[in-house]
Amino acid sequence: MAKQISTNPVRIITPRRFSDDRGWFSETYSERRLVAIGLDHRFVQDNHSLSRAAKTLRGFHFQRPPHAQHKLVRCVRGGALDIAVDLRRGSPSYGAWVGAELSAENGRQLFIPVGFGHAFLTLEPHTEMVYKVSDYYEPDCEGGIRWNDPDIAVAWDLSDAQPHLSAKDCALPFLRDFDSPFSYDGNPLEPLRDQG
């Protein structure tokens, strides 16, 4: 029986790990494996971030067309709650979000397509995130939505603490003031399930 390819735009991917008494080995990126699950995207740039403090929050970020980006995100040290929010104009799930805990320990990755904002909250100190993107960074195309937008209402795990934020992220617009450059492609946002 052929493996069913999900049409969910946001995907969790967990590469296999081969373990022995020395530790483990994993192919963290395989174009062939991604194509087999319906993700046929060329990645052109790798980004790597270090967040020194736990409860550091980055996002929601995206790039507008013509330099919009698909992202493949993973955590290589520590852990983070990684979130994608649907920003596709006309989508039945516009403003809805999905998220997953990514950690160096669990090896999970999150695929976030064009049309979605991306944010993460670090759960441990010295968390490092690495992500592949499908277009180069262009300052004139960057955009974002406020992390605490009440219309998105992400259930951040902050326990009444204030996150560590950049001044830039504090000044991002709210969803109600956002004129989306992204169009709905007919693939509704669904709950996440692991693609293996």
C-alpha positions as CSV (number, residue, x, y, z in Angstrom):
1,M,0.0,0.0,0.0
2,A,1.4,3.4,-1.0
3,K,2.1,5.9,1.8
4,Q,-0.6,8.6,1.9
5,I,0.8,12.1,1.5
6,S,-0.7,14.7,3.9
7,T,-2.0,17.9,2.4
8,N,-1.7,19.7,5.7
9,P,0.5,22.7,4.9
10,V,2.4,22.6,8.3
11,R,4.1,19.3,9.0
12,I,6.1,17.6,11.8
13,I,9.0,15.6,10.5
14,T,11.1,13.3,12.7
15,P,14.2,11.9,11.0
16,R,15.2,8.4,12.1
17,R,18.1,8.1,14.6
18,F,20.4,5.1,14.6
19,S,21.7,4.6,18.1
20,D,24.5,2.5,19.7
21,D,26.7,2.8,22.8
22,R,28.5,5.8,21.2
23,G,25.4,7.9,20.8
24,W,23.3,8.3,17.6
25,F,23.4,9.2,13.9
26,S,20.6,10.9,11.9
27,E,20.1,12.3,8.4
28,T,18.6,15.6,9.3
29,Y,17.9,16.6,5.8
30,S,17.2,14.4,2.8
31,E,15.6,16.0,-0.3
32,R,14.5,12.6,-1.5
33,R,12.7,11.9,1.8
34,L,10.9,15.2,1.8
35,V,9.9,14.8,-1.9
36,A,8.4,11.4,-0.9
37,I,6.1,13.1,1.6
38,G,5.1,15.8,-0.8
39,L,7.5,18.6,0.1
40,D,9.3,19.4,-3.1
41,H,11.1,22.7,-2.2
42,R,14.6,23.9,-2.8
43,F,16.3,25.3,0.2
44,V,18.9,28.0,-0.4
45,Q,20.0,29.4,3.0
46,D,20.5,28.0,6.5
47,N,19.8,30.2,9.6
48,H,21.0,29.5,13.1
49,S,19.9,31.4,16.2
50,L,21.1,31.2,19.8
51,S,18.8,32.4,22.6
52,R,20.7,32.7,25.9
53,A,17.7,32.9,28.2
54,A,14.8,30.5,28.6
55,K,11.5,32.2,27.7
56,T,13.0,34.1,24.8
57,L,10.3,34.7,22.2
58,R,11.0,35.4,18.5
59,G,8.2,36.1,16.1
60,F,5.8,36.0,14.4
61,H,8.1,36.4,11.3
62,F,7.7,35.9,7.6
63,Q,8.9,37.3,4.2
64,R,6.5,38.7,1.7
65,P,6.5,37.8,-2.0
66,P,8.5,37.8,-4.2
67,H,10.9,36.5,-1.6
68,A,8.5,34.5,0.6
69,Q,10.0,31.5,2.4
70,H,9.2,27.9,3.2
71,K,11.0,27.0,6.4
72,L,12.3,23.7,7.8
73,V,13.0,24.3,11.5
74,R,14.8,22.2,14.1
75,C,16.3,22.6,17.5
76,V,20.0,21.5,17.9
77,R,20.4,22.5,21.6
78,G,17.8,22.9,24.3
79,G,14.2,23.1,23.5
80,A,11.5,25.4,22.1
81,L,7.7,25.6,21.5
82,D,7.6,26.3,17.7
83,I,4.4,27.9,16.3
84,A,3.0,28.5,12.8
85,V,0.0,30.8,12.3
86,D,-2.1,30.8,9.1
87,L,-1.9,34.2,7.3
88,R,-3.4,33.1,4.0
89,R,-6.1,35.5,2.9
90,G,-9.4,33.6,2.3
91,S,-8.3,30.6,4.4
92,P,-11.0,29.1,6.6
93,S,-8.3,28.8,9.3
94,Y,-7.0,32.4,8.9
95,G,-5.4,33.4,12.2
96,A,-5.4,29.8,13.6
97,W,-2.1,28.3,14.8
98,V,-0.5,24.9,15.4
99,G,2.6,24.2,17.3
100,A,5.1,21.5,18.4
101,E,7.8,21.2,21.0
102,L,11.2,20.9,19.2
103,S,14.2,19.8,21.1
104,A,17.7,18.5,20.6
105,E,16.5,15.4,22.4
106,N,13.4,14.6,20.3
107,G,15.0,15.6,16.9
108,R,11.6,16.7,15.5
109,Q,11.4,19.3,12.8
110,L,8.6,21.6,11.7
111,F,7.9,22.5,8.1
112,I,6.3,25.9,7.8
113,P,5.2,26.9,4.3
114,V,4.8,30.2,2.6
115,G,1.7,32.0,3.9
116,F,2.4,31.2,7.6
117,G,4.0,33.3,10.3
118,H,6.6,31.6,12.4
119,A,7.5,32.1,16.1
120,F,9.1,30.2,18.9
121,L,9.5,30.4,22.6
122,T,12.6,28.9,24.2
123,L,12.0,26.4,27.0
124,E,15.6,26.1,28.2
125,P,18.6,28.4,28.4
126,H,21.1,28.5,25.5
127,T,18.6,27.1,23.0
128,E,19.8,26.9,19.4
129,M,17.5,26.8,16.5
130,V,18.5,26.0,12.9
131,Y,16.3,26.4,9.9
132,K,16.5,26.0,6.2
133,V,14.7,28.6,4.0
134,S,13.7,28.5,0.4
135,D,14.6,32.1,-0.5
136,Y,17.3,34.5,0.6
137,Y,16.7,37.1,3.3
138,E,15.5,40.4,1.8
139,P,15.1,43.2,4.3
140,D,12.4,44.9,2.2
141,C,10.2,41.8,2.3
142,E,10.3,41.0,6.0
143,G,7.2,41.3,8.0
144,G,5.6,40.1,11.2
145,I,2.6,39.9,13.5
146,R,2.6,40.6,17.3
147,W,3.4,37.6,19.4
148,N,0.5,38.2,21.8
149,D,-2.2,39.1,19.3
150,P,-5.5,38.4,21.0
151,D,-7.1,37.2,17.7
152,I,-4.4,34.5,17.4
153,A,-4.3,33.7,21.1
154,V,-1.4,31.3,21.3
155,A,-1.2,29.4,24.5
156,W,2.4,30.3,25.3
157,D,3.8,28.5,28.3
158,L,4.9,31.6,30.2
159,S,3.6,30.9,33.7
160,D,3.0,34.7,34.2
161,A,6.6,35.5,33.3
162,Q,7.3,38.1,30.6
163,P,9.2,36.7,27.6
164,H,12.5,38.2,26.5
165,L,11.6,40.1,23.3
166,S,13.3,42.4,20.8
167,A,12.1,45.9,20.5
168,K,11.3,45.1,16.9
169,D,9.0,42.2,17.8
170,C,7.3,44.4,20.4
171,A,6.3,46.9,17.7
172,L,4.9,44.4,15.1
173,P,1.3,45.0,14.0
174,F,-1.7,43.1,15.1
175,L,-3.6,40.7,12.8
176,R,-6.6,43.1,12.5
177,D,-4.3,45.7,11.0
178,F,-2.5,43.3,8.6
179,D,-3.1,43.2,4.9
180,S,-2.0,39.8,3.9
181,P,0.0,39.3,0.7
182,F,-0.6,35.5,0.9
183,S,-3.5,33.7,-0.8
184,Y,-5.3,30.5,0.4
185,D,-4.2,27.5,-1.8
186,G,-7.0,25.2,-0.9
187,N,-5.1,23.2,1.7
188,P,-6.7,23.7,5.1
189,L,-4.7,23.8,8.3
190,E,-5.2,20.6,10.2
191,P,-3.9,19.3,13.6
192,L,-0.3,18.3,13.4
193,R,0.8,14.7,13.0
194,D,4.2,13.3,12.6
195,Q,5.3,12.6,9.0
196,G,8.3,10.4,10.0
